[in-house]
Amino acid sequence: MSRSPGRCPACTGDLAPVQAGGEEALRCPGCGGLWLDPATLARLTAEAVEPGAALPEGVPPSRQWSPPKVRPDEVRYRRCPTCDDVMNRVNFARVSGVILDVCRSHGAFLDSGELERIRAFLAQGGGRRYQVARGIAEERERERARRERDRRHPAAPIGTDGLDGLDLMLLLLP
């Protein structure tokens, strides 16, 4: 992460460099949010996590939880501190319930406590649940594609081996 710190996507405070599990990250001293580049996020969430495992060295624990300033049902899209584009809201591993703000090019912003929630999810077998959910989603997509293909190109009537009436007539001609 060889760039100057930007503004926090959550509270617009200044992000400050920190070491997180031997990786460079940016933390907001105001709200406790954590900005991670894609490789750092992958490394911090890919390691085997034991139930009750401590956070990686250098990752400060979250601040005391406080109610969000917006209603929970109100969605806020945040801007990437690097490119200022609006980030996508992504459910980590599709089934964790931890919603991250993600810029595909530059990284992800984790609100205070979300890294701990991700690690708890992984420690409780979340990786396996993700694999199951991904398999179900892939199977649904294959089924959708098959239905679409069948809709566009209906199967030949049984017994004709894919030959239509004109093909059958041509076969019968001497």
N, C-alpha and C positions, 0 to 999 in steps of 0.2 A: 504494500500500500504506500507507494512512494509519491504521495501527493500531499498538499497542504490540507489540514483539516477544514471541513466546511461547516455549515450550519446544521443543527439538529433538525431532522424532518418532523419531529413531534412538537418541540417547544421553541425552535429557532435559536436556541442557545449555541454557543461555540462548542464544537466537538474537540476533544483533546485526545492525543495519542496515549494508548495504554498497551501493555503486553497482556495477551489473553492466551494462556496455555502455550506460551512460547511463540505466539503469533502476534503480529501487530494488528491492532484494532483501534477504533475511535469510540470514545465514550462521552456522553453528555453529562457533565457534572450537575446540570440543572434537574433533569428528569431521570437520569440513570439509564437512558437508552444506549444501545450498543450498535455501531455500524461495522459490518464485517464484509470484506470482499468475498466473492463466491468461493475461492479456494479455502480461505480461512473458515468460513461457515461449514464447508464440507468436511474439513479436518476436525473441527470441534464437535461435529455431530456424527462423524463416522466411527469414532473410536468406541470400543465396547464400553458400555456404561453399566456398572453394577448398581443395584438398588441402594440408594443412600450415598452414592459416590459424591465426593467433593467436586466442586467446580475446578476446571483446569487452573493451574497456578497463574496468578495474575488477574483472574476474572473476579472483580469485586462482587460480593453478594448484592442482591437487589436491595433497594430501599424498601422501607415499609410500604405495603400496598396502600394505595389511596384510591378512592373512587375516580373513574374517568371524568374528565371535564365535559364530555359530551355524553349524550344518552347512549347506552350500549347498542341500541338498534340503529343508531345514526352512523352511517359509514363515512369515513374521512379518507380521502386519497392524499397521500403525502408525496412530496417531491424528493427526488434523488439529490443528495448533497453534492454529487459530482457533476451531473449533467443538467439538473433542474427539471428533468422530465418527470411526469407523474408516474409513480410506481404502481405495480400490480399488488393486490392483496392476495396472498397465497396461504392456504392451509398447509402447514408443514406436514409432509408425508401424506397428504390428502385426508388423513383421518385423525390427526392429533388434536385438533381444536385450537392450535396455536397459530394465529393469523400473523404472518410476517408481511412487511412492506418490502417488495423486491423490485430492484432494477436489474434486468437481465444482463446488462453490460457491466454494472459496477458493484453490485452487492445487495445486501439485505439489512434492513433496520429492525432490530429487536427491541421492543419496549422492555422496560425494567421487569425482570423476572421471567422473561420468555425463554432465555437460554436454560434456566433451571427447569422450566416446564417441559422443554424439548428433551432435556436429559432424563427427566423423570419418565416421560413418555417412552423413550428408548429403553430405559432400565426395566420398564414393565412389559416389555415385549412388543413395543410399538412398531419396531422394524418388521416383525412378522405380520402384524395387522396391515401394515402398508403393503407388503408383498401380496397379501390376499386381496386387498382392495384394488391394487393395480391389476392383478390377474382378472378380477371380475370386470373391471373397466375395459380391459383389453378384449375380453370375451364379448362384452356388449358391443364394442366397436366392430369386431369381426362379424357379429350377427347383423348389425345395422348395415355394414357394407355388403354382406351377402344378400339381405333383403333388397337393397338398392340395386344391386347387380341383377337380381331376379326380376325386379320391377322393370328395368330397362331392357332386359333380354330374357323374356319368359322361356322356360324350358320347353322343349319339343314335346308334343303329345306322346304318351307312352306307346311303345311299339313301333315308332317311326325312326328310332335311332338318330333323331335330329334332322331327318329329311322332311322337307315340307312337301305339299301336294305336287308342285311343279317338278321337284327332284324325283319323286316317285314316278311321275308320268314319263320323264325322260329315261328312267331306268327300264320302263316297260316297252319303250319304242325299240323296234329292231335296228 
